[in-house]
Amino acid sequence: MNVRRASATATIAGITVVALLAFAGFGQAQPTLSERQLDNLVAYTRLLSLVRFFHPSDAVAAADWSKVAVAGVSRVRDAADPAELASRLEEVFRPLAPTLRVRPRGERPETPPELRPPASDSRIVAWRHFGGDFGADRKVFTSERIDDQTPPGFGTMAQAVLPGPLKGKRIRLRAWVKAEMMGDGRVQLGLRVDRAGGQVGFFDNMADRPLRTTPWKLVEIEGDVAPDAERILVMVVVTGGGMVRLDEVSLAATDGRGRQVLLNPGFDDGQPGAPPPGWLFPYESIRAGYALTLRRVDQCRAGACHGASADYIAMSAPLVSVCRTGSCAEISSTSIATPTFVRPDQVRQEDLGGGVTAWLPVALYADRQGTLPRSPSPAFPGIDVAVDTADTRMAAAALAWGILQNLHPELKREDPAWLQALRSVLTAAAVSDPEEFSRIARTLLVPLHDSRASFFRRDNSARPLALPLTWEWLEGQLVVTGVAQDVAGGVKDIRVGDVVEALDGKSAEEALAAVEARTSAGTPEGRRWMALQETLWGPADSRVALRLKTGAEVVLARTVAPGARPAGTPLPKVSEPRPGVVYVDLSRVGDEELESLSPRLTAAKGLIFDLRGGTEVSTVLLSHLIDHTAASSNWQVPVVMEPDFREVKWLTTVWTIEPKAPRYKGKVAFLTDGRADGYAETLLGMIEAYRLGERVGARSGGSNGSFNWSDLPGGWRLMWSGQRVLKHDESPLQGVGVAPTHPAARTLHGVAAGRDEIVERAVAVVGG
């Protein structure tokens, strides 16, 4: 984050950004990079990511990007003017992208002849990134080169059943189908019998008679079930663009005996907007651009139906699924299933800063041997990306900025602080030691507003420990809320309720502001809590001098492991603050213990579940609170084919949970504050959407989504949230969080008296 002018109005917890960065120690080192050098490195950073993510040559796909980044830093940094910068940038990237052109701003190069169609048969190749593949071993995040001759994708809905009494019989699969297909789009009903030893018995997938466009129609398949059959598979496959709706699927013996009942055959069960229970829809179908969802409208054939659709990108709007009566479900797709390819000669013009402009092809022609023109990926001998140097730090900063610029799902790319943050971190890389660089590099993450984002040395084996305390910011003061027992080092001199005025000679407010300046978080509440936690943590046995409001001076050592931290509330992890009202701290209770409490929770007239410290309890808790299928929020991976998030698509997934006995029938309250983010907000999103309980406390952290990460030169690692999460009404979660239905806060007086007023407020809510 940059140091803003004196007129800046942005604040964090009431402190100006200028002041925050001063508290953080930012700018204390004398810069060794001139403005010209910074301009050169910013332009290099920009082009580095453009070539890496959008130029689809074989050389780019095979490149070692850590080596590319390190090699280019020293070559580009000292260019004297835009003309020399343009020449050096071309020199660095020409082996990877021979058709790239870089010119001083205002000059326009001729289109390279290699970008015109070749005489022989060819295909057009381009990159497509599902959040980006950096070796993080997450199947939701991938990068792939695709071409315009790839067959259209397909979506498969299936259900497998045991043959049971159908063994040795002739069976009939029957379904009502309505299809509206486009172009070569088609629908196929399928029936397969799997026999012992991996043999396939009867199989018919309507390959010779696919459905194209038809009004409601009864479709049937008949086949024999072998005596040694082990499984019967029912499936529906949708290929290409269009839509199909299904209703009243049945599987039975043709003689009328031995009916095998499918789960949810009429699609009457389930939650609208989520996949219908009982039916499998593999992730590969979602990746292909299809989504399986249950709809409830007034036009399904007989109470409910199931639909599958796909739309081509050429369509002006997606087809609308219209069921016949009651309810329906659909498989729908967007242009992810049928991407658009630009011609290679439609070159992207990108202003890099530093007085230069790049002309970059984002598509290339390719033949059977690979992309054209051919260019082997450079080897960069002698480049050691493992050592920590100024060059590897600058390369790490450049790669990190490029990843986030082009792939982060929530970044506001027009934020002036974002580009300025890059200049600040590049400066720090040139002059700082690794520890200081790590602190300043985190300011690059602040504009993300992503509590999942971090930048650290992955080879740091020293496990941090914490002070033997917990504390909160209450009534404008830093207040001790918990003290570890039986820990040596001055803890006996601190009591719950003490006010800490200073840490290592710096006021508590200044100390927190310094940490907040380098903290990425979704909401101010989340940022404050993250700063409170970070001030407790540090290298093992490192010491902090605390000055208390009582005048006492106490020096504490960081000696406490995560599991030994004291609780921030005076209540035991399971307690009964009022007869009939059960309190459970979900940060200290796991699934097994929660299930053991089931009889007690079932009998309670009031239940309080504390999410203020996060939790690892699974969604089994919510299963005891619902009486029907419940869906998660919308999890969305960005699908990127253009720089700077232009024309981004979204791959959406949802998952569901089912009711579980016994059902907890008492009135429920969940405690929440800025500490609740990530998975805790996954639970809170469902709690909010389905009104599974009151929410007492403060707003949650406002940041969620699965991690993605990338290793960087010099031993650094970048982590960030690779997904955005939308609430059930499709409004954003990030920066908003989940608000309480009953706002409440602790007080200094209450803490000193051993009370937790937030729990007390919840008791009043659920206990009457």
Secondary structure, 3 states (H helix, E strand, C coil): CCCCCCCCCCEECCEEHHHHHHHCCCCCCCCCCCHHHHHHHHHHHHHHHHHHHHCCCHHHHHCCHHHHHHHHHHHHHCCCCHHHHHHHHHHHHCCCCCCCEEEECCCCCCCCHHHCCCCCCCEEEEEEEEECCCCCCCCCCEEEEEECCCCCCEEEEEEEECCHHHCCCEEEEEEEEEEEECCCCEEEEEEEEEEHHHCEEEEECCCCCCECEEEEEEEEEEEECCCCEEEEEEEEEEECCEEEEEEEEEEEECCCCCCCCCCCCCCCCCCCCCCCCCCECCHHHHHCCEEEEEECCCECCCCCCEEEEECCCCCCCCCCCCCCECCEEEEEECCCCCCCCCCCCCCEEEEEECCEEEEECCCEEEECCEECCCCCCCCCCCCCCCCCCHHHHHHHHHHHHHHHHHHCCCCCCCCHHHHHHHHHHHHHHHHCCHHHHHHHHHHHHHHHCCCCCEEEECCCCCCCEECCEEEEEECCEEEEEEECCCCCCCHHHCCCCCEEEEECCEEHHHHHHHHHCCCCCCCHHHHHHHHHHHHHEECCCCEEEEEECCCCEEEEECCECHHHCCCCCCCCCEEEEECCEEEEECCCCCHHHHHHCHHHHHHCCEEEEECCCCCCCCCHHHHCCCCCCEECCEEEEEEECCHHHCCCEEEEECCEECCCCCCCCCEEEEEECCCCCCHHHHHHHHHHHHCCCEEEECCCCCCCCCEEEEEEHHHEEEEEECCEEECCCCCECCCCCCCCCEECCCCHHHHHCCCCHHHHHHHHHHHC
